[in-house]
Amino acid sequence: MTADARARTGLWLVGARGSVGTTAALGLVALAAGHAGAAGCVTASPAFAGLPLPGWGDLVVGGHDVSDVSLAKRAEALVDAGMIPAPLLAATAHALDVADAEVRPGHRGPLVPGGSQQQVAERLAEDITAFAARHGLARVVVVDVSSTEPPAHPSAAHDDPAALAAAVREPGRVVLPPSSVAAYGAVLAGAAYAGFTPSAGMGLPALQALAAEAGVPVAGQDGKTGQTWLRTVLAPAFADRGLRVLSWAGTNLLGGGDGATLADPEAVRSKLASKTRGLRDLTGSDVTPLHIDHVPDLGDVKVAWDHVHAEGFLGSRITLQTTWSAYDSMLAAPMVLDLARLLALAHAGGVAGVVPELGFFFKDPWGSDRHAAADQADDLVRWAQGLAA
């Protein structure tokens, strides 16, 4: 058994003061204090009972962010939007202030003027290691919940750990996007890492190799929170019945900060790629158009429509239409907490590098070509139980 996985663990959020980070921090406090149940938390299900996971009260929150809006102020906005009950904010406000005091300034660009990306990553790593020392933490799990970046510009150094290590030391050279600088900082700090956004982050092969060398587990990419999760539940059912999917069209309507970010044509390219790749693999169809539209008045609510067209017996046509509507941060936050607990288990168990079994949580899982939700769930449970045995 992994004896020390229950030890105090840091949850370091990149983008801590955003909607997902704030909801995760507030939700964690509510769970630890018994103010709320653990609906949506996979690790609270019976399959994980008895595993040596950190308890809710054993997770300590800190993070990086470029915003100076406090967690409490962000939570107030989420209350005003109808997402978080006002009494729950009142019960957790003090703890949010304590967590906010552990948020350090993130870096707005890929490097400092006249400096190197190595220096930026080292500064970010120092924030993480100092956080661990202040709180006597056994380990830290870094989860990137920051805004989506445009796709990274290809570089030969992205595939070669030695070339990357040399390139980031060159003053003035930009070889990594900001999300990957933060991921490199996690490696330098010896922290486990999860990429919850479609940004490059730790997705570069060279960084994943460096993580394996450093002995830290990593998982990603892009949290599978709502529409894509439902697609990976339904798509295998068509195949199981011998029904051929002809097309699967979808539309996302997004408000809030996520919608504003994805209104950028470059930023949305990363999201569209991660949302459609698994569906194409599951259906065998290339006809999977998807649109993402910014609708500001929706706030933090996401609305997703799907239209599925399939071929049945004797060439008959079948149509399925679905509508999904939810507060996206409420879907993401419990998954962030699950990843913190499971990566702590992996780190304590000596797992290093990419953890394919954590693909259950992601649209575009690293190290795995399995996308069916039920298969991923089975893999996850077997892995966690086996690691704790």
For each residue, the residues with C-beta under 8 A, 3 or more apart:
1: 52 388 389
2: 5 52 345 348 349 387 388
3: 52 348
4: 7 52 138 348
5: 2 52 53 54 344 345 347 348 349 388
6: 52 53 54 55 58
7: 4 54 58 137 138 139 348
8: 54 58 59 60 135 136 137 138
9: 54 58 59 60 137 138 139 140 141 340 341 344
10: 59 60 61 62 128 131 132 135 137 139 140 141 191
11: 24 28 59 60 61 62 140 141 143 336 337 340
12: 61 62 63 64 128 131 140 141 142 143 186 191
13: 16 21 24 25 61 62 63 64 65 142 143 145 336
14: 63 64 65 106 142 143 144 145 146 179 182
15: 18 20 21 63 64 65 106 144 145 146 147
16: 13 21 22 25 61 62 63 64 65 71 99 103 145
17: 21 22 63 65 67 69 70 71 74 100 103
18: 15 21 22 65 67 74 145 146 147 257
19: 22 23 74 78 256 257 258 300 328 329
20: 15 23 24 145 196 328 329 332 333 336
21: 13 15 16 17 18 24 25 63 65 71 145
22: 16 17 18 19 25 26 71 74 75 78 96 329
23: 19 20 26 27 78 83 84 329 330 332 333
24: 11 13 20 21 27 28 61 145 332 333 334 336 337
25: 13 16 21 22 28 29 61 71 96 99
26: 22 23 29 30 71 75 84 88 89 92 96
27: 23 24 30 31 36 333 334 337
28: 11 24 25 31 32 56 59 61 337
29: 25 26 32 33 35 92 95 96 99
30: 26 27 33 35 36 88 91 92
31: 27 28 34 35 36 37 38 41 56 337
32: 28 29 55 56 57 59
33: 29 30 91 92 95
34: 31
35: 29 30 31 88 91 92
36: 27 30 31 88
37: 31
38: 31 41 44 56 334
39: 334
40: 330 331 333 334 335
41: 31 38 44 45 334 337 338
42: 45 48 334 335 338 360 380
43: 48 51 53 337 338 341 342
44: 38 41 48
45: 41 42 48 49
46: 49
47: 381 384 385
48: 42 43 44 45 51 53 381 384
49: 45 46
50:
51: 43 48 345 384 385 388
52: 1 2 3 4 5 6 345 348 388
53: 5 6 43 48 341 342 344 345
54: 5 6 7 8 9 58 59 340 341 344
55: 6 32 58 59
56: 28 31 32 38 59 337
57: 32
58: 6 7 8 9 54 55
59: 8 9 10 11 28 32 54 55 56 337 340 341
60: 8 9 10 11 102 135 137
61: 10 11 12 13 16 24 25 28 99 102
62: 10 11 12 13 16 99 102 103 104 127 128 131
63: 12 13 14 15 16 17 21 102 103 104
64: 12 13 14 15 16 103 104 105 106 107 124 127 182
65: 13 14 15 16 17 18 21 103 105 106 146
66: 105 106 107 108
67: 17 18
68:
69: 17 73 74
70: 17 73 74 96 97 100
71: 16 17 21 22 25 26 74 75 96 97 99 100 103
72: 75 76 89 93 96 97 100
73: 69 70 76 77
74: 17 18 19 22 69 70 71 77 78
75: 22 26 71 72 78 79 84 89 92 93 96
76: 72 73 79 80 89
77: 73 74 80 81
78: 19 22 23 74 75 81 83 84 300 329
79: 75 76 82 83 84 85 86 89
80: 76 77
81: 77 78 299 300
82: 79 299
83: 23 78 79 299 300 327 329 330
84: 23 26 75 78 79 88 89
85: 79 88 89
86: 79 89 90
87: 90 91
88: 26 30 35 36 84 85 91 92
89: 26 72 75 76 79 84 85 86 92 93 96
90: 86 87 93
91: 30 33 35 87 88
92: 26 29 30 33 35 75 88 89 95 96
93: 72 75 89 90 96 97
94: 97 98
95: 29 33 92 98 99
96: 22 25 26 29 70 71 72 75 89 92 93 99 100
97: 70 71 72 93 94 100 101
98: 94 95 101 102
99: 16 25 29 61 62 71 95 96 102 103
100: 17 70 71 72 96 97 103
101: 97 98
102: 60 61 62 63 98 99 131
103: 16 17 62 63 64 65 71 99 100
104: 62 63 64 127
105: 64 65 66
106: 14 15 64 65 66 124 146 182
107: 64 66 110 112 120 123 124 178 181 182
108: 66 178
109: 178
110: 107 117 120 174 176 177 178 181
111: 115 116 117 119 120 172 173 174 181
112: 107 115 119 120
113:
114: 171 172
115: 111 112 119 120 171 172
116: 111 119 120 168 169 170 171 172 173
117: 110 111 120 121 167 168 173 174 175 176 181 184
118: 121 122 168 169
119: 111 112 115 116 122 123
120: 107 110 111 112 115 116 117 123 124 181 185
121: 117 118 124 125 168 181 182 184 185 188
122: 118 119 125 126 185 188
123: 107 119 120 126 127 185
124: 64 106 107 120 121 127 128 181 182 185 186 188 189
125: 121 122 128 129 185 186 188 189
126: 122 123 129 130 189
127: 62 64 104 123 124 130 131
128: 10 12 62 124 125 131 132 140 142 185 186 189 191
129: 125 126 132 133 189 190
130: 126 127 133 134
131: 10 12 62 102 127 128 134 135 137 140
132: 10 128 129 135 136 137 139 140 189
133: 129 130 136
134: 130 131
135: 8 10 60 131 132
136: 8 132 133
137: 7 8 9 10 60 131 132 140
138: 4 7 8 9 348
139: 7 9 10 132 190 191 192 344 347 348
140: 9 10 11 12 128 131 132 137 189 190 191 192
141: 9 10 11 12 191 192 193 194 339 340 343 344 347
142: 12 13 14 128 182 183 186 189 191 192 193 194
143: 11 12 13 14 193 194 196 336 339 340
144: 14 15 179 182 183 193 194 195 196 197 199 201
145: 13 14 15 16 18 20 21 24 196 197 332 336
146: 14 15 18 65 106 179 182 197 199
147: 15 18 197 257 258 261 267
148: 197 198 199 258 261 262 267 268 270 271
149: 152 177 178 179 197 199 200 267 270
150: 264 266 267 269 270
151: 200 266 269 270 273
152: 149 155 158 176 177 180 200 204
153: 177
154: 158
155: 152 158 167 175
156: 159 160 163
157: 160 163 164 166 167 175 206
158: 152 154 155 164 175 204 205 206
159: 156 163 204 205 206
160: 156 157 163 164 206
161: 164 165 206 209 210 213
162: 165 166
163: 156 157 159 160 166 167 206
164: 157 158 160 161 167 168 175 176 204 206 207 210
165: 161 162 168 169 210
166: 157 162 163 169 170
167: 117 155 157 163 164 170 173 175
168: 116 117 118 121 164 165 173 175 176 184
169: 116 118 165 166
170: 116 166 167 173
171: 114 115 116
172: 111 114 115 116
173: 111 116 117 167 168 170
174: 110 111 117
175: 117 155 157 158 164 167 168
176: 110 117 152 164 168 180 181 184 200 204
177: 110 149 152 153 180 181 199 200
178: 107 108 109 110 149 181 182
179: 14 144 146 149 182 183 195 197 199 200 201
180: 152 176 177 183 184 200 201 202 203 204 207
181: 107 110 111 117 120 121 124 176 177 178 184 185
182: 14 64 106 107 121 124 142 144 146 178 179 185 186 201
183: 142 144 179 180 186 187 193 195 201 202 207
184: 117 121 168 176 180 181 187 188 207 210
185: 120 121 122 123 124 125 128 181 182 188 189
186: 12 124 125 128 142 182 183 189 191 192 193 202 216
187: 183 184 190 191 193 202 207 210 211 214 216
188: 121 122 124 125 184 185 214
189: 124 125 126 128 129 132 140 142 185 186
190: 129 139 140 187 214 215 216
191: 10 12 128 139 140 141 142 186 187 216
192: 139 140 141 142 186 216 217 218 343 344 346 347
193: 141 142 143 144 183 186 187 201 202 211 216 217 218 219 220 343
194: 141 142 143 144 218 219 220 336 339 343 358 361
195: 144 179 183 199 201 202 203 218 219 220 221 222
196: 20 143 144 145 220 222 223 332 335 336 339
197: 144 145 146 147 148 149 179 201 221 222 223
198: 148 221 222 270 271 273 274 363 364
199: 144 146 148 149 177 179 195 270
200: 149 151 152 176 177 179 180 203 204
201: 144 179 180 182 183 193 195 197 220 221
202: 180 183 186 187 193 195 207 208 211 218 220
203: 180 195 200 207 208 220 221 366
204: 152 158 159 164 176 180 200 207 208
205: 158 159 208 209
206: 157 158 159 160 161 163 164 209 210
207: 164 180 183 184 187 202 203 204 210 211
208: 202 203 204 205 211 212 218 353 354 366
209: 161 205 206 212 213 353
210: 161 164 165 184 187 206 207 213 214
211: 187 193 202 207 208 214 216 217 218 352 353 354
212: 208 209 215 352 353 354
213: 161 209 210 352
214: 187 188 190 210 211 352
215: 190 212 350 352
216: 186 187 190 191 192 193 211 347 352
217: 192 193 211 343 346 347 351 352 353 354 355
218: 192 193 194 195 202 208 211 353 354 355 366
219: 193 194 195 339 343 354 355 358 359 361 362 365 366
220: 193 194 195 196 201 202 203 362 364 365 366
221: 195 197 198 201 203 274 362 363 364 365 366
222: 195 196 197 198 270 271 274 275 362 363 364
223: 196 197 332 335 336 361 362 363
224: 228 229 232 360 361 362 363
225: 228 229 328 331 332 335
226: 229 230 302 304 324 326 328 331
227: 230 231 250 252 275 302 304 306 324
228: 224 225 231 232 275 278 279 363
229: 224 225 226 232 233 373
230: 226 227 233 234 306 322 324
231: 227 228 234 235 248 250 278 279 282 306
232: 224 228 229 235 236 278 279 282 371 372 373 376
233: 229 230 236 237 373 374
234: 230 231 237 238 308 320 322
235: 231 232 238 239 245 248 279 282 283 372
236: 232 233 239 240 282 372 373 374 375
237: 233 234 240 241
238: 234 235 241 243 244 245 283 308 310
239: 235 236 242 243 282 283
240: 236 237
241: 237 238
242: 239
243: 238 239 310 311 312 318
244: 238 284 310 311
245: 235 238 248 283 284 285 308 309 310
246: 285 287 309 310 311
247: 285 287 288 289 307 308 309
248: 231 235 245 279 283 285 287 288 306 307 308 309
249: 287 288 289 290 306 307
250: 227 231 275 288 289 290 291 304 305 306 307
251: 290 291 292 293 304 305
252: 227 290 291 292 293 302 303 304
253: 259 293 295 298 302 303 304
254: 258 259 262 292 293 294 295 298 302 328
255: 259 294 295 296 297 298 299 300 301
256: 19 259 260 298 299 300 328
257: 18 19 147 260 261
258: 19 147 148 254 261 262 302 328
259: 253 254 255 256 262 263 294 295 296 298
260: 256 257 263 294 296
261: 147 148 257 258 264 267
262: 148 254 258 259 267 268 271 292 294
263: 259 260 268 294
264: 150 261 267 268
265: 268 269
266: 150 151 269
267: 147 148 149 150 261 262 264 270 271
268: 148 262 263 264 265 271 272 292
269: 150 151 265 266 272 273
270: 148 149 150 151 198 199 222 267 273 274
271: 148 198 222 262 267 268 274 275 292
272: 268 269 275 276 290 292
273: 151 198 269 270 276 277 364
274: 198 221 222 270 271 277 363 364
275: 222 227 228 250 271 272 279 290 363
276: 272 273 279 280 288 290
277: 273 274 280 281 363 364
278: 228 231 232 281 282 363 364 371
279: 228 231 232 235 248 275 276 282 283 288 371
280: 276 277 283 284 285 286 288
281: 277 278 284 369 371
282: 231 232 235 236 239 278 279 371 372
283: 235 238 239 245 248 279 280 288
284: 244 245 280 281
285: 245 246 247 248 280 288
286: 280
287: 246 247 248 249
288: 247 248 249 250 276 279 280 283 285
289: 247 249 250
290: 249 250 251 252 272 275 276
291: 250 251 252
292: 251 252 254 262 268 271 272
293: 251 252 253 254
294: 254 255 259 260 262 263
295: 253 254 255 259 298 303
296: 255 259 260 299
297: 255
298: 253 254 255 256 259 295 301 302 303
299: 81 82 83 255 256 296
300: 19 78 81 83 255 256 327 328 329
301: 255 298 325 326 327 328
302: 226 227 252 253 254 258 298 324 325 326 327 328
303: 252 253 295 298 323 324 325
304: 226 227 250 251 252 253 322 323 324 325
305: 250 251 321 322 323 324
306: 227 230 231 248 249 250 320 321 322 324
307: 247 248 249 250 319 320 321
308: 234 238 245 247 248 318 319 320 321 322
309: 245 246 247 248 317 318 319
310: 238 243 244 245 246 317 318 319 320
311: 243 244 246 315 316 317 318
312: 243 315 316 317 318
313: 316
314:
315: 311 312
316: 311 312 313
317: 309 310 311 312
318: 243 308 309 310 311 312
319: 307 308 309 310
320: 234 306 307 308 310
321: 305 306 307 308
322: 230 234 304 305 306 308
323: 303 304 305
324: 226 227 230 302 303 304 305 306
325: 301 302 303 304
326: 226 301 302 330 331
327: 83 300 301 302 330 331
328: 19 20 225 226 254 256 258 300 301 302 331 332
329: 19 20 22 23 78 83 300 332 333
330: 23 40 83 326 327 333 334
331: 40 225 226 326 327 328 334 335
332: 20 23 24 145 196 223 225 328 329 335 336
333: 20 23 24 27 40 329 330 336 337
334: 24 27 38 39 40 41 42 330 331 337 338
335: 40 42 196 223 225 331 332 338 339 361
336: 11 13 20 24 143 145 194 196 223 332 333 339 340
337: 11 24 27 28 31 41 43 56 59 333 334 340 341
338: 41 42 43 334 335 341 342 361
339: 141 143 194 196 219 335 336 342 343 358 361
340: 9 11 54 59 141 143 336 337 343 344
341: 9 43 53 54 59 337 338 344 345
342: 43 53 338 339 345 346 358 380 384
343: 141 192 193 194 217 219 339 340 346 347 355 358
344: 5 9 53 54 139 141 192 340 341 347 348
345: 2 5 51 52 53 341 342 348 349 384 387 388
346: 192 217 342 343 349 351 355 358 387
347: 5 139 141 192 216 217 343 344 351
348: 2 3 4 5 7 52 138 139 344 345
349: 2 5 345 346 387 388
350: 215
351: 217 346 347 355 387
352: 211 212 213 214 215 216 217
353: 208 209 211 212 217 218
354: 208 211 212 217 218 219 366 367
355: 217 218 219 343 346 351 358 367 383
356: 359 365 366 367 368 379
357: 360 368 379 380 382 383 384
358: 194 219 339 342 343 346 355 361 362 365 380
359: 219 356 362 365 366 367 368 370 376 379
360: 42 224 357 365 373 376 377 379 380
361: 194 219 223 224 335 338 339 358
362: 219 220 221 222 223 224 358 359 365 366
363: 198 221 222 223 224 228 274 275 277 278
364: 198 220 221 222 273 274 277 278
365: 219 220 221 356 358 359 360 362 368 370 371 376
366: 203 208 218 219 220 221 354 356 359 362
367: 354 355 356 359
368: 356 357 359 365 376 379
369: 281
370: 359 365 375 376 379
371: 232 278 279 281 282 365 376
372: 232 235 236 282 375 376
373: 229 232 233 236 360 376 377
374: 233 236 377 378
375: 236 370 372 378 379
376: 232 359 360 365 368 370 371 372 373 379 380
377: 360 373 374 380 381
378: 374 375 381 382
379: 356 357 359 360 368 370 375 376 382 383
380: 42 342 357 358 360 376 377 383 384
381: 47 48 377 378 384 385
382: 357 378 379 385 386
383: 355 357 379 380 386 387
384: 47 48 51 342 345 357 380 381 387 388
385: 47 51 381 382 388 389
386: 382 383 389
387: 2 345 346 349 351 383 384
388: 1 2 5 51 52 345 349 384 385
389: 1 385 386
